[in-house]
Amino acid sequence: MSQAPGPAPRRPRSIDLPKVGHKAPIPLGSRVGNILCTSSLIGKDPADGSLPADGATQVAHVFTHMRALLAAGGASLQDVVRVGITLADDSLRDVINTHWLACFPDPADRPARHISVHPLAHGMALQLELMAVVAER
């Protein structure tokens, strides 16, 4: 008599990127089923893990990390449904919008977005969080 197959092995849910992760024991992102969420992504330099003093450079790095984390989680920009951004200084909003429009150029096909302005620690100019629902491909 054959046994029914057991549950399919579960793939790891944690998603990390080299040199840009947290010092705390938390992943940069997590995927369960077709849902992918991030912890806070910050503007560390992907080459050496340092945090540049320049806010515009941090913004560029955050959008690079967003794309890389989505790819590592089997998702793409088209799967993003919501982005939350916390800025230390509202003067970076135009820089954010430049990168935003490069990622999501079609006004009829953009995820929801919320920006808040609050002090951030350790020289961070911004933190970005997102949620994606990964489409079947």
Contacts in CASP RR format, 6 or more apart in sequence:
PFRMAT RR
TARGET T0000
AUTHOR 0000-0000-0000
METHOD contacts of the structure
MODEL  1
MSQAPGPAPRRPRSIDLPKVGHKAPIPLGSRVGNILCTSSLIGKDPADGS
LPADGATQVAHVFTHMRALLAAGGASLQDVVRVGITLADDSLRDVINTHW
LACFPDPADRPARHISVHPLAHGMALQLELMAVVAER
13 30 0 8 1.000
13 31 0 8 1.000
13 32 0 8 1.000
14 27 0 8 1.000
14 29 0 8 1.000
14 30 0 8 1.000
15 27 0 8 1.000
15 28 0 8 1.000
15 29 0 8 1.000
15 30 0 8 1.000
15 31 0 8 1.000
15 36 0 8 1.000
15 69 0 8 1.000
15 72 0 8 1.000
15 73 0 8 1.000
16 27 0 8 1.000
16 28 0 8 1.000
16 29 0 8 1.000
16 72 0 8 1.000
17 28 0 8 1.000
17 46 0 8 1.000
17 65 0 8 1.000
17 68 0 8 1.000
17 69 0 8 1.000
17 72 0 8 1.000
18 46 0 8 1.000
19 44 0 8 1.000
19 45 0 8 1.000
19 46 0 8 1.000
19 47 0 8 1.000
19 48 0 8 1.000
19 49 0 8 1.000
20 28 0 8 1.000
20 41 0 8 1.000
20 42 0 8 1.000
20 43 0 8 1.000
20 44 0 8 1.000
20 46 0 8 1.000
20 49 0 8 1.000
20 61 0 8 1.000
20 65 0 8 1.000
21 28 0 8 1.000
21 44 0 8 1.000
22 28 0 8 1.000
22 39 0 8 1.000
26 39 0 8 1.000
27 39 0 8 1.000
28 38 0 8 1.000
28 39 0 8 1.000
28 41 0 8 1.000
28 65 0 8 1.000
28 69 0 8 1.000
29 36 0 8 1.000
29 37 0 8 1.000
29 38 0 8 1.000
29 39 0 8 1.000
29 69 0 8 1.000
30 36 0 8 1.000
30 37 0 8 1.000
30 38 0 8 1.000
30 39 0 8 1.000
31 37 0 8 1.000
31 73 0 8 1.000
31 74 0 8 1.000
31 75 0 8 1.000
31 134 0 8 1.000
33 134 0 8 1.000
34 133 0 8 1.000
34 134 0 8 1.000
34 135 0 8 1.000
34 136 0 8 1.000
35 131 0 8 1.000
35 132 0 8 1.000
35 133 0 8 1.000
35 134 0 8 1.000
36 70 0 8 1.000
36 73 0 8 1.000
36 74 0 8 1.000
36 75 0 8 1.000
36 79 0 8 1.000
36 130 0 8 1.000
36 131 0 8 1.000
36 132 0 8 1.000
36 133 0 8 1.000
36 134 0 8 1.000
37 129 0 8 1.000
37 130 0 8 1.000
37 131 0 8 1.000
37 132 0 8 1.000
38 66 0 8 1.000
38 69 0 8 1.000
38 128 0 8 1.000
38 129 0 8 1.000
38 130 0 8 1.000
38 131 0 8 1.000
39 129 0 8 1.000
40 86 0 8 1.000
40 127 0 8 1.000
40 128 0 8 1.000
40 129 0 8 1.000
41 62 0 8 1.000
41 65 0 8 1.000
41 66 0 8 1.000
41 69 0 8 1.000
41 127 0 8 1.000
41 128 0 8 1.000
41 129 0 8 1.000
41 130 0 8 1.000
42 51 0 8 1.000
42 58 0 8 1.000
42 62 0 8 1.000
42 124 0 8 1.000
42 126 0 8 1.000
42 127 0 8 1.000
42 128 0 8 1.000
43 51 0 8 1.000
43 52 0 8 1.000
43 57 0 8 1.000
43 58 0 8 1.000
43 59 0 8 1.000
43 61 0 8 1.000
43 62 0 8 1.000
43 65 0 8 1.000
43 124 0 8 1.000
43 125 0 8 1.000
43 126 0 8 1.000
44 50 0 8 1.000
44 51 0 8 1.000
44 61 0 8 1.000
44 65 0 8 1.000
45 51 0 8 1.000
45 52 0 8 1.000
45 57 0 8 1.000
45 61 0 8 1.000
46 61 0 8 1.000
46 64 0 8 1.000
46 65 0 8 1.000
46 68 0 8 1.000
51 58 0 8 1.000
51 122 0 8 1.000
51 123 0 8 1.000
51 124 0 8 1.000
52 58 0 8 1.000
52 61 0 8 1.000
53 123 0 8 1.000
55 89 0 8 1.000
55 92 0 8 1.000
55 95 0 8 1.000
55 125 0 8 1.000
55 126 0 8 1.000
56 92 0 8 1.000
56 95 0 8 1.000
58 124 0 8 1.000
58 125 0 8 1.000
58 126 0 8 1.000
59 92 0 8 1.000
59 95 0 8 1.000
59 96 0 8 1.000
59 99 0 8 1.000
59 125 0 8 1.000
59 126 0 8 1.000
60 99 0 8 1.000
62 126 0 8 1.000
62 128 0 8 1.000
63 99 0 8 1.000
63 102 0 8 1.000
63 103 0 8 1.000
63 128 0 8 1.000
65 128 0 8 1.000
66 103 0 8 1.000
66 128 0 8 1.000
66 130 0 8 1.000
67 77 0 8 1.000
67 103 0 8 1.000
70 76 0 8 1.000
70 77 0 8 1.000
70 79 0 8 1.000
70 80 0 8 1.000
70 132 0 8 1.000
73 134 0 8 1.000
74 134 0 8 1.000
75 132 0 8 1.000
75 134 0 8 1.000
77 103 0 8 1.000
77 104 0 8 1.000
78 109 0 8 1.000
78 135 0 8 1.000
79 132 0 8 1.000
79 133 0 8 1.000
79 134 0 8 1.000
79 135 0 8 1.000
80 104 0 8 1.000
80 111 0 8 1.000
80 130 0 8 1.000
80 131 0 8 1.000
80 132 0 8 1.000
81 111 0 8 1.000
81 112 0 8 1.000
81 131 0 8 1.000
81 132 0 8 1.000
81 133 0 8 1.000
82 111 0 8 1.000
82 112 0 8 1.000
82 113 0 8 1.000
82 114 0 8 1.000
82 130 0 8 1.000
82 131 0 8 1.000
83 111 0 8 1.000
83 112 0 8 1.000
83 113 0 8 1.000
83 114 0 8 1.000
83 128 0 8 1.000
83 129 0 8 1.000
83 130 0 8 1.000
84 113 0 8 1.000
84 114 0 8 1.000
84 115 0 8 1.000
84 116 0 8 1.000
84 128 0 8 1.000
84 129 0 8 1.000
84 130 0 8 1.000
85 96 0 8 1.000
85 113 0 8 1.000
85 114 0 8 1.000
85 115 0 8 1.000
85 116 0 8 1.000
85 126 0 8 1.000
85 127 0 8 1.000
85 128 0 8 1.000
85 129 0 8 1.000
86 115 0 8 1.000
86 116 0 8 1.000
86 117 0 8 1.000
86 118 0 8 1.000
86 120 0 8 1.000
86 126 0 8 1.000
86 127 0 8 1.000
87 93 0 8 1.000
87 96 0 8 1.000
87 115 0 8 1.000
87 116 0 8 1.000
87 117 0 8 1.000
87 118 0 8 1.000
87 125 0 8 1.000
87 126 0 8 1.000
88 117 0 8 1.000
88 118 0 8 1.000
88 119 0 8 1.000
88 120 0 8 1.000
88 123 0 8 1.000
88 124 0 8 1.000
88 125 0 8 1.000
88 126 0 8 1.000
89 117 0 8 1.000
89 125 0 8 1.000
90 117 0 8 1.000
92 125 0 8 1.000
92 126 0 8 1.000
93 115 0 8 1.000
96 115 0 8 1.000
96 126 0 8 1.000
100 113 0 8 1.000
104 110 0 8 1.000
104 111 0 8 1.000
111 130 0 8 1.000
120 126 0 8 1.000
120 127 0 8 1.000
END
